[in-house]
């Protein structure tokens, strides 16, 4: 292809030869379209990758409120761990709130084992985006559990106490201390709800009967009654607390199976078998399976206790403080009961209590405890070692 150029100062024209080889307009257009389609495909793949990351982070975040921390922002946990890493003074005083945050970060790293390393590899913008998506999942799960227990608590209280009028699943205004049944369960364990003076004092909110997080609610105790001479006896072992836990972490239907000591019950295995049924019926995977929970943890109990306390109350929207009752501090109290035991004897009782919880929720199977160290002491492994030793001895004798 050639073109003529006219120089205004030179009447003569010169032909300039192009180095391009002539192609048809249709061929050039097709190649442009192909290039654009490739660009679009790359953009689609980038969007799909971004969507997969969003789905993953949101899904992973659903475990955070349930198993790690109920109120503190995730960012505060990360910042506190950074502060601890930079702290050089071994004798520095650690405030209680800082200790809670650091313990929370350690628990976060257990629940989401990939997170600690991920935070070290990404920049601040990517970190903020990831945490935002984790928080979305955490808040979504929290809201789902609140809605579930709002209805279930009404059913359970009606079955247990047959109040008049019955508590309506969608109604919160007639719960709390307005309801005799809910009032009994919310009443601080050191008082007797049946005492007219106590009931009147709580209703009138007198200074002699302040309901706060500094008292264990009666619903936390076995048979909803505390032994004032031994307040640890029966604490964290109530039927309502156990039912609430199972409704959240295994399934609402499993919450009705709380009697006995868990013999033969393996919720997770039953859930997996149900998903493999030959009729291909759709079975919802339980929360415990999704988040990999095989044992009951203190923070999961604390989360459940807060959810049940809210479900029994008359407040209609979730808040940190209900009158004189601070949910954040209540959550801390439950966690500290387990994680901050004063000595070996108390720690042993805590371990025994958590074993009781795990047995009640997941049954007596302990396959998750079969570590390599444990397996190495069992007869199959021991026999393999012995046979190898005999083989080596026979070779040496030859």
N, C-alpha and C positions, 0 to 999 in steps of 0.2 A: 504494500500500500504506500503511495507517495502523496506529497502535498506540496504546493507552490507557495513560496514566501516572496513578497514584494518589498524591496528596500526602497524607501522614498528617496534616498540619495543616489540610487543606482537604477537607471531605467531598465537595465537588463535583469531578468529574473533568473533565479537559480533553483534547480530541483533538489530537494532534500529527501534522501531515501530513508524510510522508516525500517527499523530492525524487526518489527513485529510481523508475524505471519497472519495473514487474514483468516479470521474465523467468522462463522455466522452469528448474528445477533441472538438466535435461539439457543445456540450452544453456550454463549456467554451468560445468558439469563439463567439457564439450567444450573450452571456451576455456581452462580451467585445464590440461587435458591438452595442448593445443596449445602453451601457454607452457612447460610442462615439457619437451615434446619439443624445442622450440627451444633451451632451456638445455642439454639433453643433446647436441644437435647441435653446439652451440658447444664443449662440453667435449670431444667427439670430435675436432673440428677442432684444438683446442689440443693434444690428445694426439698427433694425427697430425703436427702441426707439430713437436712436441717429438721424436717418433720420427724424423722426417726429419733434424732437426738432429743427433740422436745418431748416426744412420747415417752422415751426412756427416762428422762430426768423427772418428768411429772409422775410416772409410775413409781420410781424409786423414792420420790419425796413423800409418798403416802405412808411410809413407815416412820417418818420423823416425829410427828406429834405423838404417835402411838407408842413409840419405843425409845425415843431419845429425849426430847424436851418439849414441853407443852406450850410455854409462853415465850421464852427467850428467842430472839431472832437468830437464824443460822449464822449471820455475819458476826454476832457477838461471840459465838463459840470459836469461830476461826480467829478472831482478833485476840481472844484470851489465850489461845494456844500459841499464837505468835508472840504474845507478851511473855509467856512462860519460857519460850525458847530463847528470848533475848535477855531474860532475867539472869543476872550473874551473881547477885547477892544471895547466898544460901540461907542467910538468917533473916531475909525479908519477910515481913508479916503478910500472910495471904488472908484476905477477907473472905468471909463465908460465901458471899455472892460470887467471888472469883473462883473459889473452890468448886461451887456448883457448875459454873461455866466450863471449867477445865474438865471436870468429870463428864460433863455433857459432851464435850468434843471427843473424849476418849470413847464414849459410848457410840457417838455418831460414826466414828471410824470402824467400830465393830459392826454396826448395822449396815453401813455402806462402805465396805472395805476398800473400794476403788477410789473413794473421794479424796483421801489425804494425798495420794500420789498425783491425782488429777489436778488438784489445786496448785501443786508445785510446778506443773508444766504449762499452764495457761496464763494468759495475761489478765489484767484487771477487768477489762471489758467482757471477756469470755467468762470469767469467774462470776461477775455480777449477773450475767445472763443465765448461767447455769443455776445459781442460787435462787434467782427469781422463779425459775421453772420448778425447782425442788420445793420452794415455798408454795407454789400453786398446788402441787400434789398434796403437800402436807395439810393445807387448809381445806382442800376438797375432801380428803379422807375424814378430817375432823368434823366437817359439816355433815357428811354421810352418817357417821356414827351417832352424832347428836340427834339426827332425825330418826334413826332406827330405835334408839333407846327411849326416845320420847314416847313412842307408841308402846314399846314392850314393857316399860316400867308401869304404865297404866294397867296393862293386862295382868302383870305379876302381882301388883299391890291389890288389885281387885280380887284375885284368886286367893291371896294370903289372908286378907282382912275383911273382905266383903263390905267395904264402907258404904254408907248411905249419905248422900248419893254416890254412885259409882264414879270413879275417875274416868273422864273421857280422854281417849288417846290424843285428840287434837287440841285439848284444852289445857292450858297451863295456869290459868287464873285461880282454879280451885285446888291447886296443889300447895306445897309448902306447909307452913304452920296453920294455914286455913283449914287444911284437911287433917283430920284426926289420925288417919293412917300414915300419911306422909310425915306429919309432925312427929309421930313416934319414932320413925326411922331417922329423921333429921336431928332429933333431940340429942344434945351432948351426952355422952355415955355416963358421965358422973351424976347426971340428974335422972329422975324418974318422971316420964311424961304423964303417967297416971296421976301424979301429985297435982292437985288443982292449983296450988301456989306456983309450981314450976310452969304449968301451962299458961296461967295468967301472966306471969312475969315475962315469958317469952313473947306472948301475944302483944303485951304492952311495951315490950323492949325496954324494960327497966335495967338499971345499972347492975342489979343483983343477978340478972340472968342474960348476960351478953352471949350471943351465939357467934362464935368466931372459929377461925382455923386452929385455935389453941386447944380446942376440945375435939376428941375423936367422935364423929357422929355414930349413933347407935347402929346404923346399917353396916358399919365396918366390923361388927362383932358377930361371932357365932351365936345363933338364936337371938341376935339383936339386943343382947344384954351383956354388960361388962361386970367383971368382978373388981370392985373398987380397991380391994386389997392386993390384987394382982392384975393390973390393967393390961398386961401383955397377953394374958390367957384369953384365947379366942379371938384376939385382934387379927384382922385381915382374913378371917375364915367364915364370913357370912355367906349364906346361900345366895342372897341378892347380888353380892359382889362377884361371886363365882359365875352366876348366870349372866351378868353383864359382860364379864370377860369373854365367856364362850360365845355370846351373841356377836361380839365385835370380832374376835380372832378366829373362831372356827365356823359357826353359823348360828343364826337365830334359832333354828330347829334344835341344834345340839344343846342349846341353853336349858332345855327341859330335862336333860340327862345329867344331873349333878349329884344324885344319890350314889351311895356306895363309895368304893375307893379306887375306881378306875380299872378294875380287873377286866381284861379283854378288850378294852376300848382303845382304839388307835384311830383318832379322828383323821389324821393326815393320810394314813393308808386307806381308810374307808373312802376318803374324798378322791384319792387317785383311782381306786377301783371303780368308783361310780362314773368317773370320766371315761373309763375304758369299757363301759357296758356295751353289749352287742347291739342294743337297739339304737345306739348313737344319740340318745337323748342328751340335750344340752345341760350340763351340770356346772354350776358356778364354782370356780376354784376358791377355796377359803383363804382368808387373809393370811393366816399362819403359813400356808403353803407358798403363797406369793412372796412373802417377805423372808422366807426361810427360817421361821421360828419353830424350834423343836423343844424349847424349854420356856417356862414362864419366867419373866424378868421383873425386877422391882419397878422399873419405870412403866412397864405395861400395866401393872397393878395400879400404880398411881394415876395413870391416864384413865383407867376404868373407874376408879373411885371418883374422880372429878366429873366424869360424864354422868355417873349415877346420881351424884349430889345435885348436879344441874337438873337432871330429869325429874328429880323429886321436888325441886324448888318451884316457886311460882313465877320466877322471872322468865320472860318470853324470848329474850335474845342473849346470846353468850356474852359474858363480861368477866373481867378479872375480879371484880369485887361485887358481892351481893350483900348489901347492908354492912354488917360488921365482919362478914366472912370473906377472906381473901383467898381465892382459888389458887393463885400462884404460890402463896406460902403453904397452903394445904398440900399442894403437889410436892413441894419441897419436904414437908414433914413426912409424907409417906415414903419418899425416896430415901430420906435420911434414916428412917427406921430400919431399912434394909442395909443401906450402904455405909452407914456411919455407926454401926453397933459399937458399944463401949469397950468390948473385950472379947476374948476367945469363947467364953461361955455364951454370950449373947450372939456372937457370930455363928456358933454351932446351932443355936435355936433358929436363926435366920435361914441357914442352909436346910435345916429340917423342914421349915415352913415352905420354902421354895420347892423342895422335893414333893411335898404334899400337894402344892398347887400344880406342878407339872403332871403328877400322877392323876389328879382330878380332871385336868384338861386334856392331856394327851395319852393317858393310859400308862401301863407299866413297861412298855417297850423302851429299851435303852440303846438302840443300835447306834445312835449318834454319839454315844460314849465309847464306842469301840475304836479308840485311837490305836496307832501303830504300837505304842508302848504296851497297851493292854493286850493287843492281839499277840504280841511277841511272847507273852507269858502263858498263852493258852496251848493246849496239847498239840494242835496241828502244827503250829510253828515250832514248838519244842521238839516234836518228833522229827521234823525236817532237819533241825540242827543236829540232833542225835545221829540220824542216819548219815549225815555228811561227815560227822566226827568219826563214825565207824568206818566209812569209806576211806577217809584220810589215814586212819590207823592201819587199815589193811594194805594200803598203798605203801606206807612207810615200812611195814614188815617185810614186804617183797623186796 
